Amino acid sequence: MGGVFSQSWRPLPKNNQDTLDFLKSYRPRNHEASHLRILLIGPSGDGKSTFINSVDSVLQGRVANRAPTDQHLTADSFTKKYKTYKFSKGNEGDYSFVFNDIMGMERTKGIHVEDVKLALRGHVKDDYEFDPENKLEEGAPKYNAAPELSDRVHVLVTVVPACSVSLLPPDMIAKLRDIRLAATALEIPQLAILTKVDVACRKAQRNVNNIYKSDYLKEQVYKFGQFLGLPVNSIFLVKNYSSEISTNDATDAHILCALKQMVVFGEDYLNHLND
């Protein structure tokens, strides 16, 4: 689908190690936060859990599979609980950022939008099992009545397959916009990643280095930006590790590019909370 530009329309850092070093040394300067919390949202089967595994793979230097995924072609979300994922630095402890995975969004079922809004404010405890019919109520065992800064979400990331951007139904876009507006009201920074770029574009499938040279993928970035009202420089293209048994520098580079920007945006948010 589409042609390939001779030059990348978004240059990537030439040295993955510089980004890895930055992530390894990162600590929130706001001492009220023990870590940076990144929440992933999106339709069911969009690649949220696979992205978490891909981040872990890049950081560990080997393919990892901690977040459960389901390869069945079903509209139902495989993730049912609110789950925090930390990333190990071996004997140096953990990285100072965490990801939260949640139930996917669906047209008629899926996660209750109000539960996502509660998670943004830190009211949802780990292992809360989502109920598509009912939102988490104040006073429930998994309701955090007094969230600390570390419990709150510091970066919101919307995840959608690049091949599905044009197929998103209006009611799904409305749900994503609703959550985005709630995050905006809380001044939480937002990004998006378009996954499964190898499925969406044959040229990207043949060579990962063509991802930011593909005019078709660039078109999907602009289109998704218009749907959600996100600037293009906040939308990233990613090929997750799904069939590979080892990591490679080219795939790592795209994941690291998105991950670093999440951390940078989140750090800016934490630093300006008291402005």
Salt bridges, closest charged atoms under 4 A:
ASP46 OD1 - LYS48 NZ 3.31
ASP56 OD2 - ARG66 NH1 3.50
ASP76 OD1 - LYS109 NZ 3.31
GLU92 OE2 - LYS24 NZ 3.40
GLU114 OE2 - LYS117 NZ 3.29
GLU137 OE1 - LYS135 NZ 3.82
ASP171 OD2 - ARG107 NE 3.21
ASP178 OD1 - LYS117 NZ 3.12
ASP198 OD2 - LYS239 NZ 3.99
GLU219 OE2 - LYS223 NZ 3.86
GLU244 OE2 - LYS239 NZ 2.47
GLU267 OE2 - ARG29 NE 3.18
ASP275 OD2 - HIS272 ND1 2.56
